[in-house]
Amino acid sequence: MRLVVIILVMLGLVGAAAFWALSSRDYVFQFSEDELRGHLDARLPYEGRHLYVFDVTLDNPRIDLVEGADRVAGGVDVIVATSFAGRDLTFSGAADMSGGVRYDADQRAFFLKDPAVEKMRLGGVPDAYANKANEAISVALREFYRTRPLYVLERDTAAKSAAHLFLKDVAVKDEQLVVTLGLNKPASEEAH
């Protein structure tokens, strides 16, 4: 009986030590502009009807990683189609946006968080529809980035073997998006 207790205590200590070693470990991933653009490009074109009358198409993603930033900047080409006074109208242009990064552990995927439209260029839109067309594009961008990841970790990545990882840090260094994940929540999240 005493031997069983000793073995159980030893197993508990080994398990606690293994958990402590794993929980203090961080996983760092680096993604280039080309890698991020390639993952987004595979999920485009995006097509959707927004504000009931605008068919919005997003295509040809651009990624711009700005040194020292904690956000991802980029953009897409935009086509907006609608009917106006019995005529089918199509307008094209581009939208530039930026956003933070969030990590979804269940999908092993990084998403753009709170994308903000920085600049929009859409030529030929009648003044009466310009604001609504821009709003439709903004809605389409938010929908696209909410549902389509910037990057998905491969199943064989060491980090995915951990039960649940939390986003600890995001930064752009040497033209790479550097993301740190760990088993422990960052102190800023634990306070909430």
C-alpha positions in Angstrom: 0.0 0.0 0.0 2.8 2.4 0.9 4.4 1.7 -2.5 1.2 2.6 -4.3 1.0 6.0 -2.4 4.7 6.7 -3.2 4.0 6.0 -6.9 0.9 8.2 -7.0 2.8 11.0 -5.3 5.7 10.7 -7.8 3.2 10.6 -10.7 1.5 13.7 -9.3 4.9 15.5 -9.0 5.9 14.6 -12.5 2.6 15.7 -13.9 2.8 19.0 -12.0 6.3 19.6 -13.3 5.3 18.8 -16.9 2.3 21.1 -16.7 4.5 23.9 -15.2 7.1 23.4 -18.0 4.5 23.5 -20.7 2.5 26.4 -19.2 5.6 28.6 -19.1 6.5 28.0 -22.7 5.6 30.4 -25.4 5.2 29.7 -29.1 6.5 32.3 -31.6 5.3 32.4 -35.2 6.5 34.6 -38.0 4.6 35.4 -41.1 5.8 37.4 -44.1 3.7 39.7 -46.2 3.8 37.1 -49.0 2.6 34.3 -46.7 -0.3 36.3 -45.4 -1.3 37.6 -48.8 -1.2 34.0 -50.1 -3.6 32.8 -47.4 -6.0 35.7 -48.0 -5.7 35.3 -51.8 -6.8 31.6 -51.4 -10.0 32.9 -49.7 -10.9 35.4 -52.4 -12.8 36.6 -54.3 -15.4 37.4 -51.7 -18.9 38.3 -53.0 -21.9 39.4 -51.0 -24.9 41.6 -51.1 -24.9 44.4 -48.6 -27.4 47.0 -47.6 -29.9 45.2 -49.8 -28.9 46.8 -53.1 -25.1 46.6 -53.4 -23.3 43.5 -54.7 -19.7 43.9 -53.4 -16.8 41.9 -54.7 -13.4 41.9 -52.9 -10.3 40.6 -54.6 -6.5 40.9 -55.0 -5.4 41.4 -51.4 -2.5 43.5 -50.3 -0.6 43.3 -47.0 1.7 46.0 -45.7 3.5 45.1 -42.4 4.8 48.4 -40.9 7.8 48.1 -38.7 7.0 48.4 -35.0 3.2 48.2 -35.5 0.9 45.9 -33.7 -1.6 46.0 -36.5 -1.7 44.6 -40.0 -2.3 47.1 -42.8 -3.4 46.2 -46.3 -6.2 46.4 -48.8 -8.2 44.9 -51.5 -9.6 45.7 -54.9 -13.3 46.4 -54.8 -16.2 46.1 -57.3 -19.6 47.4 -56.4 -22.6 46.6 -58.6 -26.1 48.0 -58.2 -29.2 49.0 -60.2 -30.0 52.7 -60.4 -33.0 54.1 -62.3 -33.4 50.9 -64.3 -29.7 50.7 -65.3 -27.1 48.2 -64.0 -24.1 50.1 -62.7 -20.7 48.8 -61.8 -18.0 50.7 -60.0 -14.5 49.7 -59.2 -11.8 50.9 -56.9 -9.8 49.9 -53.8 -10.1 49.9 -50.1 -7.2 50.2 -47.6 -7.7 49.0 -44.0 -5.9 48.0 -40.9 -6.7 45.9 -37.9 -5.3 44.1 -34.9 -4.8 40.4 -34.7 -6.9 37.8 -32.7 -6.2 34.1 -32.4 -9.0 31.5 -32.4 -7.6 28.4 -30.7 -10.4 26.1 -31.9 -9.6 26.9 -35.5 -5.8 27.4 -35.0 -6.3 30.6 -37.0 -5.3 34.2 -36.8 -8.0 36.8 -37.8 -8.0 40.5 -38.3 -9.5 42.1 -35.3 -11.6 45.3 -35.5 -10.7 46.1 -39.1 -10.9 49.8 -39.8 -11.2 51.3 -43.3 -8.3 53.8 -43.7 -9.0 54.9 -47.2 -11.5 54.1 -50.0 -11.3 55.0 -53.6 -14.4 54.2 -55.8 -14.8 56.0 -59.0 -17.9 57.1 -60.8 -20.5 56.6 -58.1 -23.3 59.1 -58.2 -23.2 61.4 -55.2 -26.6 60.2 -54.0 -25.2 56.7 -53.5 -21.5 57.4 -52.6 -22.0 57.2 -48.8 -24.1 54.1 -49.0 -21.7 52.4 -51.4 -18.8 53.2 -49.0 -20.9 51.8 -46.1 -21.6 48.6 -48.1 -17.9 48.2 -48.8 -17.1 48.7 -45.1 -19.7 46.1 -44.1 -18.3 43.6 -46.7 -14.7 44.2 -45.4 -15.7 43.6 -41.8 -17.7 40.4 -42.8 -14.8 39.1 -44.9 -12.2 39.6 -42.2 -14.5 38.3 -39.4 -15.0 35.0 -41.2 -11.8 34.5 -43.1 -8.5 34.0 -41.3 -5.2 35.8 -42.2 -3.4 32.5 -41.5 -4.3 29.0 -40.3 -1.6 26.9 -38.4 -1.0 23.5 -39.9 -2.2 20.5 -37.9 1.4 19.3 -37.3 2.5 22.5 -35.7 3.9 21.9 -32.2 1.7 24.6 -30.7 -1.5 23.0 -31.7 -0.8 20.0 -29.5 -1.3 22.2 -26.4 -4.9 22.2 -25.1 -5.6 25.9 -25.5 -3.3 28.7 -26.4 -3.8 32.5 -25.8 -2.5 35.4 -27.9 0.2 37.1 -25.9 1.9 39.5 -28.2 1.7 40.8 -31.8 4.4 42.9 -33.4 5.9 43.7 -36.8 9.7 43.1 -36.9 11.9 42.9 -39.9 9.0 42.9 -42.3 7.5 39.9 -40.5 4.3 39.6 -38.4 5.6 38.1 -35.2 2.9 36.5 -33.0 3.5 34.9 -29.6 1.1 32.4 -28.2 1.2 30.7 -24.8 -0.8 28.6 -22.4 -1.2 31.4 -19.8 -3.4 34.3 -20.5 -1.6 37.6 -20.7 -1.8 39.8 -17.6 -4.0 42.3 -19.4 -6.6 39.6 -20.1 -6.5 38.1 -16.6 -7.4 41.4 -15.1 -10.8 41.4 -16.9 
